[in-house]
Amino acid sequence: MAPDRGDQELLQDYLAGDEAAFTELMLRHENRIFALALKMTGNRADAFDATQEAFVRAFRNASKFRGDSAFGTWLYRIGLNSCHDLLRKRKRDPIPEEEIEQTGEHVPGVDEQVVLGMELTEALGLLQEDYREAVVMHDLGGIPYEEIATLTAVSIGTVKSRISRGRRKLAELLEHRASPDASKGGR
């Protein structure tokens, strides 16, 4: 087995019967898909579920990959769809009691980067879905505008607008959380 096979070659090998090739693809992309799912869902358990579902779908639909984009981009789209499906399902499910009351107060000893990451994840969860999707794909996933446009079936201008508006809204949400009035329930 060649150590530096590209995604396309691994996919072809998998389709030819080499199941280890799909495992290699999964290992190569699992951190990126999990990071996407965590940012989209805001919850580690949901992110694990969405990541697992994304790879199950990719496994089942590997023969349908047309090569119009990079394999990683195709997989990212599957990950986004898995997140959207899970979030729609979660809207119908009752919210667990421990998630209902989250104060967001600073806990002594908790690393500031962790707190900031949690606040960003919460703020992303409050964004309109199309803004969140564009911001996560571009800013966190590093996907170029053109590929986002292809994946979401909108123009590049719309992608840029969604990213710009999403970033602005994120900044407002994070600023509101950081303001002294916000912690007192004001504003």
SESE-629534 format. One line per field, with one value per residue (C-alpha): residue number from 0; x, y, z. Coordinates in steps of 0.05 Angstrom, whole numbers, plus 5000, padded with zeros to 4 digits. Layout:
<rs>
i = NUM_...
c1 = X_...
c2 = Y_...
c3 = Z_...
</rs>
This chain:
<rs>
i = 0_1_2_3_4_5_6_7_8_9_10_11_12_13_14_15_16_17_18_19_20_21_22_23_24_25_26_27_28_29_30_31_32_33_34_35_36_37_38_39_40_41_42_43_44_45_46_47_48_49_50_51_52_53_54_55_56_57_58_59_60_61_62_63_64_65_66_67_68_69_70_71_72_73_74_75_76_77_78_79_80_81_82_83_84_85_86_87_88_89_90_91_92_93_94_95_96_97_98_99_100_101_102_103_104_105_106_107_108_109_110_111_112_113_114_115_116_117_118_119_120_121_122_123_124_125_126_127_128_129_130_131_132_133_134_135_136_137_138_139_140_141_142_143_144_145_146_147_148_149_150_151_152_153_154_155_156_157_158_159_160_161_162_163_164_165_166_167_168_169_170_171_172_173_174_175_176_177_178_179_180_181_182_183_184_185_186
c1 = 5000_5031_5035_5022_4961_4915_4842_4820_4866_4843_4770_4783_4820_4761_4712_4755_4748_4803_4764_4828_4830_4764_4791_4851_4805_4764_4826_4852_4788_4756_4785_4763_4692_4688_4710_4657_4604_4624_4619_4552_4519_4554_4553_4607_4557_4518_4584_4605_4537_4539_4611_4593_4532_4574_4623_4567_4535_4602_4615_4547_4550_4624_4606_4564_4623_4630_4695_4665_4702_4756_4737_4748_4699_4647_4656_4650_4583_4560_4583_4542_4481_4489_4493_4431_4392_4414_4397_4327_4317_4342_4290_4237_4271_4262_4322_4359_4352_4427_4428_4370_4407_4476_4499_4563_4598_4673_4694_4761_4817_4784_4831_4809_4817_4768_4718_4727_4717_4653_4627_4643_4608_4547_4547_4553_4492_4452_4469_4420_4434_4459_4506_4533_4544_4583_4625_4642_4660_4704_4734_4739_4742_4786_4741_4748_4688_4681_4674_4625_4584_4584_4567_4510_4484_4488_4530_4599_4570_4518_4572_4614_4552_4533_4604_4607_4539_4553_4619_4585_4530_4581_4620_4556_4538_4607_4611_4543_4567_4631_4597_4587_4513_4503_4524_4475_4418_4419_4419
c2 = 5000_5066_5115_5178_5161_5219_5220_5204_5144_5119_5126_5087_5033_5029_5022_4967_4928_4955_4971_4995_5052_5080_5074_5115_5168_5170_5178_5232_5274_5257_5315_5366_5337_5333_5406_5425_5386_5415_5486_5471_5434_5466_5399_5345_5287_5315_5328_5255_5233_5279_5258_5185_5196_5234_5177_5125_5166_5174_5099_5083_5135_5132_5106_5169_5216_5248_5285_5354_5378_5351_5290_5330_5383_5330_5299_5367_5376_5309_5331_5395_5356_5309_5369_5400_5335_5326_5399_5391_5327_5361_5417_5363_5329_5356_5395_5359_5394_5406_5445_5490_5529_5551_5616_5625_5652_5645_5585_5595_5553_5545_5565_5630_5597_5543_5596_5636_5572_5556_5627_5624_5557_5585_5648_5606_5567_5632_5651_5642_5573_5599_5649_5596_5547_5598_5623_5553_5528_5588_5612_5545_5497_5538_5525_5577_5620_5584_5516_5542_5571_5504_5465_5511_5525_5600_5654_5674_5743_5710_5669_5731_5768_5711_5707_5782_5786_5723_5752_5818_5782_5738_5800_5831_5768_5760_5834_5830_5770_5807_5872_5884_5899_5831_5793_5834_5819_5890_5920
c3 = 5000_4978_5036_4995_4954_4940_4959_4888_4884_4952_4931_4867_4907_4956_4898_4870_4936_4982_5046_5080_5029_5056_5127_5105_5074_5138_5182_5136_5140_5207_5246_5195_5191_5267_5274_5224_5261_5328_5302_5268_5326_5386_5422_5424_5426_5367_5331_5340_5314_5254_5238_5241_5198_5147_5139_5135_5079_5044_5050_5020_4965_4946_4876_4865_4873_4804_4815_4802_4864_4909_4950_5014_4990_4972_5041_5074_5039_5065_5134_5128_5106_5165_5212_5182_5188_5260_5278_5246_5286_5350_5341_5349_5408_5479_5504_5559_5626_5634_5568_5588_5642_5618_5650_5611_5674_5680_5720_5756_5727_5659_5602_5568_5499_5519_5543_5479_5437_5475_5465_5391_5385_5420_5377_5314_5337_5339_5267_5211_5180_5113_5146_5195_5138_5096_5154_5179_5110_5093_5158_5194_5136_5090_5030_4975_4954_4887_4920_4971_4915_4879_4943_4964_4893_4900_4867_4892_4908_4953_4987_5001_5026_5073_5100_5111_5144_5185_5210_5228_5267_5302_5323_5351_5388_5418_5435_5470_5511_5531_5551_5625_5613_5580_5643_5684_5636_5609_5539
</rs>
